[in-house]
């Protein structure tokens, strides 16, 4: 039977792997390069495919990669992937993107957990601090670099990150994980899994995290940005028949985060540096049903509800989302398969005005309707595959949106793959960009302003249209030998109608005392430009017990406003990552992770700080892991060992530069029955 039809067809977001991929949750130095290239992914085509057969720039971060890297959260683990820019702003805040446009709210990256989006529709982006997941439950993280709009819809512009958790049958019995150190004060998690009859398995878990603050760049003292997060959840996997699989899962979280802001005031010195408490809470419940009609046909139905509440100095909001997704896969011929689906999403939110922001109307409910179809055809069996896809959506802000994609995969040799793609993707405006006001910073009085303070404020615009991207990609993936594999991709992205601020007509505000002058920065589709780059990942096994993983990415970005000024961190970015995993003995691991980041451009901020330059920096993480018994693992980790402190990023608004400190921690994991 044709290879296109031999693989099992699966619905989106399911944590399903072939035997080789399931083994990826174990020690990967025990598996060959060929085994790893057969790892199955679902995020690139919404059907299960071997990694080597995807016509996309895909990288998989496995559970073992996370363990060997010494990462204590998802954000740190994402640094392993080429093309992903991960920068820590302070103790709890992160700036994460793929292929440019990084920021506190990087708005061109879609992030999913088991197919459930955590993309924030109020301000476009992801609150990474609340994605403080229980790492032992993560099976893998699939990172798709490049547009995913033809499958995933709006906002999957520069990439998709899908965090996939383990099936309950793989997390039976108990696990206790304890981490403690100077920065990671306490990370305590417990999980227990069991059976409900012969066909159902479950797990429940809970985790509490407390992390220390970092260093204020200006004073060199403690920034005070400590934070605490509690999370708990469950998962049930049930196979009522040989053809059916049902998953029900849910979680709740509650966090207290101390975050620094440089806020505007109407009294001298017209700025106030404030350490403010932020509270964030929420939860979700999700259900999936999949049915396999035959070896070449299946369907999946997924529904989820999630809610979130956030209270910080900038805004207070309650939001909830209901999402329903249907997908059907079938073989049209022995060389062609069709994947199609329908979707519906309902978002509701309610804002409370603060001293610094307001959103009108304060309460709003929006709906999104979508449909997609994808055709994969083997033009030449085992050698040439064509994939054509299209997603059509209707939203309440910009109406109809369409996002097509065409991809070609050529297999000139069983160990070599070449692919190319052309795609269109869009980012729709968020609630906060439509009809809102955000007060950014104040300049002192001057004769030019009639001796009035000058307040700069962003004003949303209801007439905003979607941002557009046309992306061109090529890639090469190969197994050069039994011990070496490479994966390379190059891209050119052409952006249009990018939303940026443009100065409006100043006006006086006399209803308050003291009076002041307002300079409106109006959001418009006023920017355009391009970026291009190159990404490389290599996996080398010098010996059976030693594995080296290299990731390199280069990005050049040139986005300009209507006045020709560079925007959105234009310039060059180089990133290196090298992870060395050495099995000293069967019970002893030694891991070394070195990273280097060099940014040529500056970070433009809406604050008195103006443009901020980030110096190049290197980091080194060392990990020693020991398993005195099969059910116990002890590890000692040192992170950021090369510098006492270093600056990685600053938030674009209300800027308060914070340097990241050296971290030392120990960890104990105990499996019990």
C-alpha positions as CSV (number, residue, x, y, z in Angstrom):
1,X,0.0,0.0,0.0
2,X,1.1,3.5,-0.7
3,X,3.1,5.2,2.1
4,X,0.6,8.1,2.1
5,X,-2.1,5.7,3.2
6,X,-0.2,3.4,5.5
7,X,0.1,5.9,8.3
8,X,-2.8,6.2,10.6
9,X,-4.9,9.3,10.1
10,X,-5.6,11.2,13.3
11,X,-7.5,14.3,14.4
12,X,-5.7,17.4,15.4
13,X,-4.1,17.9,18.8
14,X,-4.1,14.3,19.9
15,X,-1.1,12.9,21.8
16,X,-0.6,9.9,19.6
17,X,2.8,8.5,18.5
18,X,4.2,5.4,16.8
19,X,6.5,3.2,18.8
20,X,9.6,5.2,17.9
21,X,8.0,8.5,19.0
22,X,6.7,7.0,22.2
23,X,10.2,6.0,23.0
24,X,11.2,9.7,22.7
25,X,9.9,10.2,26.2
26,X,12.8,8.0,27.4
27,X,16.5,8.4,27.1
28,X,17.0,9.4,23.4
29,X,20.7,8.5,23.4
30,X,19.4,4.9,23.3
31,X,17.7,5.4,19.9
32,X,19.2,5.9,16.5
33,X,18.9,8.9,14.2
34,X,16.6,6.9,12.0
35,X,14.3,6.2,14.9
36,X,14.1,9.9,15.8
37,X,13.3,11.0,12.2
38,X,10.3,8.6,12.3
39,X,8.8,10.5,15.3
40,X,5.2,11.4,14.4
41,X,3.9,14.9,14.5
42,X,0.4,16.2,14.0
43,X,0.7,20.0,14.1
44,X,2.2,20.5,10.6
45,X,-0.7,18.8,8.6
46,X,-3.4,18.0,11.1
47,X,-2.8,14.3,10.4
48,X,-0.1,12.1,11.9
49,X,3.1,12.2,9.8
50,X,6.6,11.1,10.2
51,X,8.8,14.2,11.0
52,X,11.0,13.6,8.0
53,X,7.9,13.6,5.7
54,X,6.5,17.0,6.6
55,X,6.8,19.8,4.0
56,X,7.3,22.3,6.8
57,X,10.0,23.6,9.2
58,X,9.1,21.4,12.2
59,X,11.1,20.8,15.3
60,X,10.1,18.4,18.1
61,X,11.2,19.0,21.7
62,X,10.8,15.7,23.5
63,X,10.2,15.0,27.2
64,X,13.8,13.8,27.4
65,X,15.1,17.0,25.8
66,X,13.3,19.0,28.5
67,X,14.7,16.8,31.3
68,X,18.3,16.9,30.0
69,X,18.2,20.7,29.3
70,X,17.6,21.5,33.0
71,X,14.6,23.6,32.1
72,X,12.1,24.3,34.9
73,X,9.3,25.6,32.6
74,X,8.1,25.4,29.1
75,X,9.5,28.8,28.2
76,X,13.1,27.7,28.9
77,X,12.6,24.5,27.0
78,X,11.6,26.4,23.9
79,X,15.1,27.8,23.6
80,X,16.1,24.4,22.2
81,X,14.3,25.0,18.9
82,X,15.9,26.9,16.0
83,X,14.0,30.0,14.9
84,X,12.3,30.5,18.2
85,X,13.3,33.7,20.0
86,X,12.9,33.3,23.8
87,X,13.8,36.3,25.9
88,X,13.1,36.7,29.6
89,X,11.8,40.2,30.6
90,X,11.8,39.7,34.3
91,X,11.1,36.9,36.8
92,X,7.7,36.1,35.4
93,X,7.3,37.9,32.1
94,X,8.6,36.5,28.8
95,X,8.9,37.6,25.1
96,X,8.6,34.6,22.8
97,X,8.1,34.6,19.1
98,X,9.1,32.7,15.9
99,X,10.7,34.5,12.9
100,X,10.5,38.1,14.2
101,X,8.2,40.6,15.8
102,X,9.1,39.7,19.4
103,X,7.6,41.4,22.3
104,X,5.7,41.1,25.6
105,X,2.7,40.3,23.4
106,X,4.2,38.7,20.3
107,X,1.0,38.6,18.3
108,X,2.0,36.5,15.3
109,X,2.5,33.2,17.1
110,X,-0.3,30.7,17.9
111,X,0.2,28.6,21.0
112,X,-1.8,25.5,21.8
113,X,-2.0,23.0,24.6
114,X,-3.4,19.7,23.3
115,X,-5.0,21.7,20.5
116,X,-6.6,24.3,22.9
117,X,-5.5,27.8,22.0
118,X,-4.0,30.0,24.8
119,X,-3.7,33.0,22.5
120,X,-5.1,36.0,24.2
121,X,-7.8,37.7,22.1
122,X,-8.0,40.8,24.3
123,X,-4.5,42.1,23.4
124,X,-3.1,39.5,21.0
125,X,-0.4,37.4,22.5
126,X,0.3,34.8,25.2
127,X,0.6,35.3,28.9
128,X,3.5,32.9,29.3
129,X,3.6,33.3,33.1
130,X,0.4,31.4,33.4
131,X,1.6,28.5,31.3
132,X,3.5,27.1,34.3
133,X,2.8,23.5,33.4
134,X,3.7,20.3,35.2
135,X,6.7,19.3,33.0
136,X,6.6,15.5,33.7
137,X,3.2,15.4,32.0
138,X,4.5,16.9,28.7
139,X,5.1,14.3,26.0
140,X,6.5,16.7,23.4
141,X,6.4,20.2,22.1
142,X,5.8,20.5,18.4
143,X,7.3,23.8,17.0
144,X,6.1,24.7,13.4
145,X,8.1,27.6,12.1
146,X,6.3,29.5,9.3
147,X,2.7,30.2,8.5
148,X,0.0,27.8,9.8
149,X,-3.0,29.8,8.8
150,X,-4.2,27.3,6.2
151,X,-4.9,24.8,9.0
152,X,-5.0,26.7,12.2
153,X,-6.5,30.0,11.1
154,X,-5.8,33.6,11.9
155,X,-2.9,34.6,14.2
156,X,-0.8,31.5,13.2
157,X,1.2,33.9,11.1
158,X,4.9,33.2,11.9
159,X,4.5,29.8,13.6
160,X,2.6,27.4,15.8
161,X,3.6,25.9,19.1
162,X,1.6,22.9,20.2
163,X,2.3,21.5,23.7
164,X,1.1,17.9,23.8
165,X,0.6,16.1,27.1
166,X,1.0,12.4,27.8
167,X,-1.9,9.9,27.5
168,X,-3.1,8.8,31.0
169,X,-2.1,5.2,30.3
170,X,1.6,6.5,30.2
171,X,1.3,8.2,33.6
172,X,0.1,5.4,35.9
173,X,1.0,5.1,39.6
174,X,2.5,8.1,41.4
175,X,5.2,10.7,41.0
176,X,6.5,13.4,43.3
177,X,8.8,16.1,41.9
178,X,10.5,18.6,44.2
179,X,12.8,21.5,43.0
180,X,14.5,24.0,45.2
181,X,17.2,26.6,44.7
182,X,18.1,30.3,45.0
183,X,15.8,31.4,42.1
184,X,13.5,28.5,41.9
185,X,12.6,28.7,45.6
186,X,10.2,25.8,45.4
187,X,8.5,23.8,42.7
188,X,6.5,21.0,44.2
189,X,4.4,18.7,42.1
190,X,2.6,15.4,42.7
191,X,0.8,13.2,40.2
192,X,-1.2,10.0,40.6
193,X,-2.6,7.8,37.8
194,X,-4.8,4.8,37.9
195,X,-7.4,2.7,36.0
196,X,-11.2,2.8,35.8
197,X,-11.9,-0.7,34.5
198,X,-10.0,-2.3,31.7
199,X,-10.5,0.5,29.1
200,X,-10.1,3.7,31.0
201,X,-7.1,5.4,32.7
202,X,-6.9,8.6,34.6
203,X,-4.4,10.9,36.3
204,X,-4.7,13.9,38.6
205,X,-1.9,16.3,39.5
206,X,-1.2,19.4,41.5
207,X,1.8,21.8,41.5
208,X,2.9,24.9,43.4
209,X,5.6,27.2,42.2
210,X,7.4,30.0,44.0
211,X,10.2,31.9,42.2
212,X,12.5,34.6,43.5
213,X,12.8,38.1,41.9
214,X,15.6,39.2,39.6
215,X,17.9,42.3,39.6
216,X,16.8,45.8,38.8
217,X,19.1,47.0,36.0
218,X,19.2,50.6,37.1
219,X,20.0,50.1,40.8
220,X,21.6,46.7,40.8
221,X,19.3,45.7,43.7
222,X,16.6,43.2,44.1
223,X,13.7,43.9,41.6
224,X,11.3,42.3,44.1
225,X,9.4,40.6,41.2
226,X,8.7,37.4,43.1
227,X,5.8,35.2,41.9
228,X,3.8,32.3,43.0
229,X,1.5,30.0,41.0
230,X,-0.7,27.0,41.9
231,X,-2.1,24.6,39.4
232,X,-4.0,21.4,39.4
233,X,-5.8,19.2,36.9
234,X,-6.9,15.8,35.6
235,X,-7.0,13.7,32.5
236,X,-9.2,10.7,31.6
237,X,-8.5,8.5,28.5
238,X,-11.2,6.0,27.6
239,X,-11.3,3.5,24.8
240,X,-15.0,2.3,24.7
241,X,-14.3,0.2,21.6
242,X,-11.5,-0.7,19.3
243,X,-12.5,2.2,17.0
244,X,-13.2,4.9,19.5
245,X,-11.0,7.0,21.9
246,X,-12.4,9.6,24.3
247,X,-10.3,12.1,26.3
248,X,-11.6,14.5,28.9
249,X,-9.2,16.8,30.7
250,X,-9.2,20.0,32.7
251,X,-7.1,22.3,34.9
252,X,-7.3,25.3,37.2
253,X,-4.7,27.8,38.2
254,X,-4.2,30.8,40.5
255,X,-1.2,33.0,40.7
256,X,0.1,36.1,42.4
257,X,2.8,38.0,40.5
258,X,4.8,41.0,41.6
259,X,5.6,43.0,38.5
260,X,7.5,46.3,38.0
261,X,6.1,49.2,35.9
262,X,7.3,52.7,35.1
263,X,3.9,54.5,35.2
264,X,3.0,58.0,34.1
265,X,1.9,60.6,36.7
266,X,0.8,64.2,36.4
267,X,3.1,65.4,39.2
268,X,6.9,65.9,38.9
269,X,9.0,63.9,38.1
270,X,6.1,62.6,35.9
271,X,7.0,59.0,36.2
272,X,6.6,56.5,39.0
273,X,8.4,53.2,39.3
274,X,6.0,50.9,41.0
275,X,6.1,47.3,42.2
276,X,2.5,46.2,41.8
277,X,0.8,42.9,42.7
278,X,-0.9,41.1,39.7
279,X,-3.4,38.3,40.2
280,X,-4.3,35.8,37.5
281,X,-6.7,32.9,37.8
282,X,-8.6,30.6,35.4
283,X,-9.2,27.2,34.2
284,X,-10.4,25.0,31.3
285,X,-12.2,21.8,30.6
286,X,-11.8,19.9,27.3
287,X,-13.3,16.8,25.6
288,X,-12.3,15.0,22.5
289,X,-13.8,12.0,20.7
290,X,-12.1,10.3,17.8
291,X,-13.4,7.4,15.7
292,X,-11.3,5.4,13.3
293,X,-13.5,4.1,10.5
294,X,-10.8,2.3,8.7
295,X,-7.0,2.4,8.1
296,X,-7.5,5.4,5.9
297,X,-10.5,7.2,7.4
298,X,-11.3,8.8,10.7
299,X,-13.0,11.7,12.4
300,X,-12.5,13.8,15.5
301,X,-14.7,16.1,17.5
302,X,-13.3,18.4,20.1
303,X,-14.9,21.0,22.4
304,X,-13.4,23.1,25.2
305,X,-14.4,25.9,27.6
306,X,-11.8,28.1,29.3
307,X,-12.1,31.2,31.5
308,X,-9.5,33.7,32.8
309,X,-9.4,36.6,35.2
310,X,-6.6,39.1,35.4
311,X,-6.2,42.1,37.6
312,X,-3.1,44.4,37.2
313,X,-2.4,48.1,37.1
314,X,-3.0,48.3,33.4
315,X,-6.4,46.6,33.1
316,X,-8.8,44.3,34.8
317,X,-10.6,41.7,32.6
318,X,-12.8,38.6,32.9
319,X,-13.0,36.5,29.8
320,X,-14.3,33.1,28.7
321,X,-14.1,31.1,25.5
322,X,-16.1,28.2,24.0
323,X,-14.7,26.4,21.1
324,X,-16.0,23.5,18.9
325,X,-14.0,21.8,16.3
326,X,-14.8,18.9,13.9
327,X,-12.4,17.2,11.5
328,X,-12.8,14.4,9.0
329,X,-10.0,12.5,7.1
330,X,-10.5,10.1,4.3
331,X,-8.6,8.6,1.3
332,X,-9.9,9.9,-2.0
333,X,-7.7,7.5,-4.0
334,X,-4.8,5.2,-3.1
335,X,-2.5,8.2,-3.7
336,X,-4.6,11.0,-2.4
337,X,-6.2,12.0,1.0
338,X,-8.5,14.8,2.1
339,X,-8.6,16.5,5.5
340,X,-11.4,18.9,6.1
341,X,-13.1,20.5,9.1
342,X,-15.4,23.1,10.6
343,X,-15.0,25.3,13.6
344,X,-16.9,27.7,15.9
345,X,-15.6,29.9,18.7
346,X,-17.4,32.3,21.0
347,X,-15.3,34.8,23.1
348,X,-16.8,37.0,25.8
349,X,-15.0,39.5,28.0
350,X,-15.7,42.3,30.4
351,X,-13.1,45.1,31.1
352,X,-12.9,47.3,34.1
353,X,-11.3,50.7,33.5
354,X,-8.1,51.6,35.3
355,X,-6.1,54.9,35.7
356,X,-4.1,53.9,32.6
357,X,-6.4,52.2,30.2
358,X,-10.0,51.9,29.1
359,X,-11.7,49.6,26.5
360,X,-15.1,50.4,25.0
361,X,-17.6,48.8,25.1
362,X,-16.5,47.3,28.4
363,X,-18.4,44.1,27.7
364,X,-18.4,42.3,24.3
365,X,-19.2,38.9,22.8
366,X,-17.7,37.9,19.5
367,X,-18.0,34.8,17.3
368,X,-15.7,33.1,14.8
369,X,-16.8,30.6,12.1
370,X,-14.3,28.7,10.1
371,X,-13.9,25.9,7.6
372,X,-10.7,24.3,6.1
373,X,-9.8,21.7,3.6
374,X,-6.4,20.1,2.7
375,X,-5.5,17.8,-0.2
376,X,-2.4,15.7,0.0
377,X,-1.5,13.8,-3.2
378,X,1.5,11.7,-4.2
379,X,2.2,12.9,-7.7
380,X,5.0,10.3,-7.9
381,X,4.6,7.6,-5.3
382,X,7.3,7.6,-2.7
383,X,9.0,10.6,-4.4
384,X,6.9,13.7,-5.0
385,X,4.0,14.9,-2.8
386,X,1.8,18.0,-3.3
387,X,-0.2,19.5,-0.4
388,X,-2.8,22.2,-1.1
389,X,-4.8,23.7,1.7
390,X,-7.2,26.6,2.4
391,X,-8.9,28.0,5.5
392,X,-11.8,30.4,5.4
393,X,-12.9,32.3,8.5
394,X,-15.5,34.9,9.4
395,X,-14.9,37.2,12.4
396,X,-16.7,40.1,13.9
397,X,-13.9,42.6,13.4
398,X,-12.7,42.3,9.7
399,X,-15.3,39.9,8.2
400,X,-14.1,37.2,5.8
401,X,-10.5,36.1,5.8
402,X,-8.9,33.4,3.6
403,X,-5.5,31.8,4.1
404,X,-4.2,29.4,1.4
405,X,-1.1,27.3,1.2
406,X,0.7,25.1,-1.3
407,X,3.6,22.8,-0.4
408,X,5.7,20.3,-2.3
409,X,7.9,17.5,-0.8
410,X,10.5,15.8,-3.0
411,X,12.3,12.6,-1.8
412,X,15.2,12.0,-4.2
413,X,16.6,9.4,-1.8
414,X,15.3,7.6,1.2
415,X,17.6,9.6,3.5
416,X,17.0,13.0,1.9
417,X,14.0,15.4,1.7
418,X,13.6,18.7,-0.1
419,X,10.5,20.8,0.3
420,X,9.1,24.3,-0.6
421,X,6.0,26.2,0.3
422,X,4.1,29.5,-0.5
423,X,1.5,30.6,2.1
424,X,-0.7,33.4,3.0
425,X,-1.6,34.2,6.6
426,X,-3.3,37.0,8.5
427,X,-3.5,38.4,12.0
428,X,-6.8,39.9,13.0
429,X,-7.0,43.0,15.2
430,X,-7.6,42.3,18.9
431,X,-10.2,43.9,21.2
432,X,-7.6,46.1,22.7
433,X,-6.7,47.6,19.2
434,X,-10.3,48.4,18.2
435,X,-11.7,51.0,20.6
436,X,-9.4,51.6,23.5
437,X,-7.1,54.1,25.2
438,X,-3.9,53.3,26.9
439,X,-1.9,56.1,28.6
440,X,1.8,55.4,28.1
441,X,4.1,58.1,29.5
442,X,4.3,61.8,30.3
443,X,7.0,64.3,29.4
444,X,7.6,67.3,31.6
445,X,6.2,70.8,30.8
446,X,8.1,72.9,28.2
447,X,7.5,76.2,26.5
448,X,6.6,74.3,23.3
449,X,3.6,72.8,25.0
450,X,2.5,75.9,26.8
451,X,4.2,74.7,30.0
452,X,1.8,71.8,30.2
453,X,2.8,68.1,30.8
454,X,2.5,66.0,27.6
455,X,0.8,62.7,27.9
456,X,1.3,60.1,25.1
457,X,-1.6,57.8,24.7
458,X,-2.4,55.0,22.2
459,X,-5.9,55.1,20.8
460,X,-7.5,52.1,19.1
461,X,-9.3,52.3,15.8
462,X,-12.4,50.5,14.7
463,X,-11.5,50.6,11.0
464,X,-8.4,48.4,11.4
465,X,-7.9,45.6,8.9
466,X,-6.0,42.4,9.2
467,X,-2.3,42.2,8.9
468,X,-1.2,40.2,5.8
469,X,1.8,37.9,5.2
470,X,2.9,36.2,2.0
471,X,5.7,33.7,3.0
472,X,8.1,31.8,0.8
473,X,10.0,28.8,2.3
474,X,12.4,26.1,1.3
475,X,13.9,23.3,3.4
476,X,16.2,20.3,3.4
477,X,16.1,17.4,5.8
478,X,18.5,14.5,5.7
479,X,20.2,11.6,7.5
480,X,23.8,12.0,6.4
481,X,24.9,8.9,8.3
482,X,23.8,6.5,11.1
483,X,25.0,9.1,13.6
484,X,24.2,12.5,12.0
485,X,21.0,14.2,10.8
486,X,20.4,17.8,9.7
487,X,17.3,20.0,9.1
488,X,17.7,23.3,7.4
489,X,15.1,25.9,6.3
490,X,15.3,29.4,4.7
491,X,12.4,31.8,4.3
492,X,11.4,35.2,3.0
493,X,8.3,36.9,4.5
494,X,6.6,39.9,2.9
495,X,4.3,41.8,5.4
496,X,1.6,44.3,4.6
497,X,-0.9,46.4,6.6
498,X,1.0,45.9,9.8
499,X,-0.7,47.7,12.7
500,X,1.5,50.5,14.1
501,X,0.9,53.8,15.9
502,X,1.0,57.1,14.0
503,X,0.9,60.5,15.8
504,X,-2.4,62.3,15.6
505,X,-3.4,65.9,16.4
506,X,-2.5,66.9,19.9
507,X,-5.4,68.3,22.1
508,X,-5.6,69.7,25.6
509,X,-7.2,67.9,28.5
510,X,-8.6,70.5,30.9
511,X,-11.2,68.4,32.8
512,X,-8.5,67.3,35.3
513,X,-6.0,69.2,37.5
514,X,-3.4,69.9,36.6
515,X,-4.4,70.2,32.9
516,X,-2.1,68.5,30.3
517,X,-1.6,68.1,26.6
518,X,-2.5,64.7,25.0
519,X,-0.5,63.4,22.0
520,X,-2.6,60.6,20.5
521,X,-0.8,57.7,18.9
522,X,-3.5,56.2,16.7
523,X,-3.3,52.6,15.6
524,X,-3.4,52.3,11.8
525,X,-2.5,49.7,9.2
526,X,0.5,51.9,8.5
527,X,3.6,49.6,8.4
528,X,5.0,47.2,6.0
529,X,8.2,45.4,5.2
530,X,9.9,42.1,5.1
531,X,12.2,39.7,7.0
532,X,14.2,36.7,5.9
533,X,16.4,34.2,7.6
534,X,18.0,30.8,7.8
535,X,17.6,28.0,10.5
536,X,19.6,24.9,11.1
537,X,19.2,22.0,13.4
538,X,21.7,19.1,13.7
539,X,21.7,15.9,15.7
540,X,25.1,14.1,16.1
541,X,26.0,11.0,18.0
542,X,29.8,10.9,18.4
543,X,29.4,7.7,20.5
544,X,26.5,5.5,21.7
545,X,26.4,7.4,25.0
546,X,26.9,10.9,23.8
547,X,24.5,13.1,21.9
548,X,25.0,16.7,20.5
549,X,22.1,18.9,19.4
550,X,22.9,22.1,17.6
551,X,20.4,24.8,16.7
552,X,21.3,28.0,14.8
553,X,19.1,30.7,13.4
554,X,19.7,34.0,11.6
555,X,17.0,36.7,11.1
556,X,17.1,40.0,9.3
557,X,14.0,42.2,9.7
558,X,13.2,45.5,8.0
559,X,9.7,46.8,8.9
560,X,9.0,50.5,8.4
561,X,6.2,52.9,9.3
562,X,4.6,55.4,7.0
563,X,7.4,57.8,7.9
564,X,10.1,55.4,6.9
565,X,11.2,54.8,10.5
566,X,12.3,51.2,11.4
567,X,9.8,49.4,13.7
568,X,9.4,46.1,15.5
569,X,13.0,45.5,16.4
570,X,14.3,45.8,12.9
571,X,17.9,44.6,12.4
572,X,19.8,41.3,12.7
573,X,19.5,38.5,15.2
574,X,21.8,35.5,15.5
575,X,21.1,32.7,18.0
576,X,23.2,29.5,18.8
577,X,22.3,26.6,21.0
578,X,24.3,23.5,21.7
579,X,23.1,20.8,24.1
580,X,25.5,18.0,25.0
581,X,23.9,14.9,26.6
582,X,26.4,12.3,28.0
583,X,25.4,9.1,29.7
584,X,28.4,8.7,31.9
585,X,27.0,5.4,33.2
586,X,23.6,3.8,33.0
587,X,22.6,5.7,36.2
588,X,24.5,8.9,35.7
589,X,23.9,11.8,33.2
590,X,26.0,14.9,32.6
591,X,24.5,17.6,30.4
592,X,26.0,20.9,29.1
593,X,23.9,23.5,27.4
594,X,25.5,26.6,25.9
595,X,23.6,29.4,24.2
596,X,24.6,32.7,22.5
597,X,22.3,35.6,21.4
598,X,23.4,38.6,19.4
599,X,21.0,41.3,18.4
600,X,22.2,44.2,16.2
601,X,19.1,46.4,16.5
602,X,17.4,48.1,19.4
603,X,14.2,47.5,21.2
604,X,11.9,50.5,20.7
605,X,9.9,51.4,23.8
606,X,6.9,53.6,24.5
607,X,8.5,55.0,27.6
608,X,11.0,57.6,28.7
609,X,13.8,55.0,28.2
610,X,13.4,55.4,24.4
611,X,15.3,52.8,22.5
612,X,17.1,50.1,24.5
613,X,20.1,48.2,23.3
614,X,20.6,44.6,24.4
615,X,24.2,43.5,24.6
616,X,25.2,40.1,23.2
617,X,25.2,37.4,25.9
618,X,26.1,33.8,26.4
619,X,24.6,31.4,28.9
620,X,25.8,28.1,30.2
621,X,23.7,25.4,32.0
622,X,25.3,22.4,33.6
623,X,23.2,19.4,34.8
624,X,24.2,16.3,36.7
625,X,21.6,13.6,37.1
626,X,21.9,10.4,39.2
627,X,19.4,7.5,39.5
628,X,20.4,5.6,42.6
629,X,17.3,3.4,42.1
630,X,15.0,2.9,39.2
631,X,12.2,4.9,40.9
632,X,14.4,7.8,42.0
633,X,16.2,10.5,40.1
634,X,18.4,13.2,41.7
635,X,19.8,16.2,39.7
636,X,21.8,19.3,40.4
637,X,21.5,22.2,37.9
638,X,23.4,25.5,37.4
639,X,21.9,28.0,34.9
640,X,23.3,31.3,33.6
641,X,26.7,30.4,34.9
642,X,28.8,32.7,32.7
643,X,27.3,36.0,33.9
644,X,26.1,37.1,37.3
645,X,23.4,39.1,35.6
646,X,22.4,40.0,32.0
647,X,19.7,41.8,30.3
648,X,17.6,39.8,27.7
649,X,14.7,42.0,26.9
650,X,12.6,45.0,28.1
651,X,8.8,45.4,27.9
652,X,7.9,47.9,25.2
653,X,5.5,49.9,27.4
654,X,5.8,50.9,31.1
655,X,9.4,49.7,30.7
656,X,11.4,48.6,33.8
657,X,14.7,46.9,32.8
658,X,15.4,43.8,34.8
659,X,18.6,41.6,34.6
660,X,18.4,37.8,34.8
661,X,20.4,36.2,37.5
662,X,22.5,33.1,38.0
663,X,20.4,30.1,39.2
664,X,21.4,27.0,41.1
665,X,18.8,24.3,42.0
666,X,18.5,20.7,43.0
667,X,15.7,18.3,42.0
668,X,14.3,15.0,43.3
669,X,11.8,12.8,41.4
670,X,10.3,9.8,43.0
671,X,8.0,7.3,41.3
672,X,5.8,5.3,43.6
673,X,2.9,2.9,43.5
